[in-house]
Every structure is written in structure tokens, then in C-alpha cells.
């Protein structure tokens, strides 16, 4: 017979014999792994596959000893050896991942008591409250603001978790939300947490740019001063520009770091250039002047609207303009100054039913459509309209500022 026919016959005989003996190799490899915790030698597998091929071929008389029988024997033996090695490797890898001994813990981790489980909501969560806030040994003491937030805090956690898992979750949440350097939590069976926490070691230095230093000075703090405001420190000999880093809260009942008393005197931390730090530290008391930061949200808002192809216009409403706005799809009233329970105030996205002739409003929409409104709407209304004068009230923000805040 020709060589291709002998090759096909050898492959066929090899696959036939391999499918018959590979299950045996698989079982032997798995048993060897369980018994000796090792892999069967590859040489033993190859010799065994060769002998199995000879035995099966002689028993079934599949191979002829004349003609191409020798070539068929070599090719079929190679196929059986490859299949045997592959089956052994797969069985050994599978047996190595199967656990031999399984144990079950007999000690149950503590969980919440039935009293705490009575407060579980519909989502399966329970409220954990803080009962004790302490400092951690070896860390800086916890600052007053973070301590107040922790004392007043409450956290929703899954009620089906054991107490160690609840403690771990609450520690991760506190460390992330409050930016703590370290935190330790202990929760009792009633859902009450004892928290030990430490403030970050370098809170102020993280907010300083290269070439700047943080200095503290005693000054009269303007009402509303907050971290990030640009100021000018006026001393007897110099005028130093700087940026507020930290402002103490003048009202002990508040948690905010924003100044709340217009005539309060406090120690304010200001970031100034390194060359100017000596002038500020040389004075016992300085005057703090707040300067504008050079940005206008109103201008930024109108610029954004123009780039988007949107027009905005402050108009005085009349009957014709109200009918025109109701019929238009590309122009709508965005804000209107209406009478409410607290007097006249700006309301956003007003209903057409609440608008009456004489109201002042901002209309927004397609720029050309807004500019083509009826001529009666072209006259701008002063900030103090008839309603403001009637109620003796002026808004703290100008109308353009109201629109800017809404768009921003």
C-alpha cells in the first residue's frame, strides 16, 4: 500500500487505541496525585503507552507485520503516547486543585443581636451610631472638626454580616470619607460603634504650592471668609498678597471652617511667598483685606451660552409675549421673579400658569429666535421692579448672577 494510506491507517489506529487507553491514564494520574502528591514520570507514561499499543494491536490484529505495518505501528504508537501524556497532565492538574480534606468552622462569629435587627429597613441595612470617639496611641490627636463629625455620624451597613465584617467596612468608609491617617472600630451587638481615629499628619502642607509658606496671624476676620479666598495682609511696613489656608470657626456650635462673625478676631492661616513670610511673622497683629480673584461667573456663563448657539434675554412679560412663549418650542422662560410665601424671589423652570403680565423673566433658546421676540419685550427691567419696591425687598444676587449660578 502507498505511504499516504499507511499514514492515514496509522493515525486512525492511534486514535482508536488512544481513546481506549487514555481513560486508564487519567484515573492512574489522579490516583497517583492523591497518593503521592506528585506527577507520574513522563518516561513511565511513554513506555506504558507503547506497551498498551502493542498489546491492543496484537489482540485486535489491527496492524500487519508485512508491507507498511512497521510504519503504522510507529505512527499509532506516537499518537497514543501524545494522548496519554496529555491526559495524564490534565488529570494531574485537576487533582491538584481538588481539596483532599474539608473542614468546617465550629465557632460562629458574633453577629448583631435581635434588638438591633428589629431596626433593619426594607433594604436589609441597619444604622450604626458612634458612642465613643477616642484618639489612637502613637498618632496625633483627632482634630475638633473631625471629632464632631464622627460623634454626630451614623452609617448604614448590611445587617446580615458578622461584627468583624461590619467593623472592617466601617473602617474603610471612615478612612475614605474623613481622610483619616488611621482608624479602629469596635461594634457591639446592639450596633453601637466605638471609634479610635487619628487626623492626617500633614493637613496644611498638602495645600501649599512650592515657594509658599503657611503663616498664622491675628486679624479681624471678614464675614464669610473661607479657605481658598485671595487676601492681602496689611502690616505696618508691607502689603503681602496671599491665599487663605484655614479659617477657625467662630461659632462653637458649627462644623464649618467658614468665618461666621463679621467682627470676630481670630488667628487665620494664610499661604504667602517664602520671601514675604518674614514680614508677616514680624507683626503682632495685621489687617486682612479680601481681594477679587479676577474671575466673573457672569461673563463665563454668557460665553458658554454664545458658544452653544443659545441666547438669553431678560424681558418684561406681557400678554402677547406669554402667548408667543407658550406656542414656541425653541424658546422658554428659564427663570422668573415671582411672588411667594417669603416675598418676591427668583424661581427656576416656572410653569406658564404661574406667569402673569408684568413679571420679569429670563428667556433662553435659539439665539435668533430669542432676538426676534416681540418688540414689547425689548425693554429691560431694572433690578428693583415694582414688586421689590412694594415689598421693600431686593435680592442679594443681581439677576444676571442668578442666571450664572443656575447655568454653572
Secondary structure as GFF3:
##gff-version 3
##sequence-region A 1 408
A	DSSP	alpha_helix	3	36	.	.	.	ID=ss1
A	DSSP	alpha_helix	42	60	.	.	.	ID=ss2
A	DSSP	alpha_helix	69	97	.	.	.	ID=ss3
A	DSSP	alpha_helix	114	117	.	.	.	ID=ss4
A	DSSP	beta_strand	125	135	.	.	.	ID=ss5
A	DSSP	alpha_helix	144	151	.	.	.	ID=ss6
A	DSSP	beta_strand	154	158	.	.	.	ID=ss7
A	DSSP	alpha_helix	163	177	.	.	.	ID=ss8
A	DSSP	beta_strand	182	187	.	.	.	ID=ss9
A	DSSP	beta_strand	192	198	.	.	.	ID=ss10
A	DSSP	three_ten_helix	205	207	.	.	.	ID=ss11
A	DSSP	beta_strand	212	220	.	.	.	ID=ss12
A	DSSP	beta_strand	230	234	.	.	.	ID=ss13
A	DSSP	beta_strand	239	246	.	.	.	ID=ss14
A	DSSP	beta_strand	265	273	.	.	.	ID=ss15
A	DSSP	alpha_helix	274	281	.	.	.	ID=ss16
A	DSSP	beta_strand	287	290	.	.	.	ID=ss17
A	DSSP	alpha_helix	297	307	.	.	.	ID=ss18
A	DSSP	beta_strand	310	316	.	.	.	ID=ss19
A	DSSP	alpha_helix	319	327	.	.	.	ID=ss20
A	DSSP	beta_strand	331	340	.	.	.	ID=ss21
A	DSSP	beta_strand	343	348	.	.	.	ID=ss22
A	DSSP	three_ten_helix	352	354	.	.	.	ID=ss23
A	DSSP	beta_strand	360	366	.	.	.	ID=ss24
A	DSSP	alpha_helix	367	371	.	.	.	ID=ss25
A	DSSP	three_ten_helix	375	377	.	.	.	ID=ss26
A	DSSP	alpha_helix	386	391	.	.	.	ID=ss27
A	DSSP	alpha_helix	399	407	.	.	.	ID=ss28
###
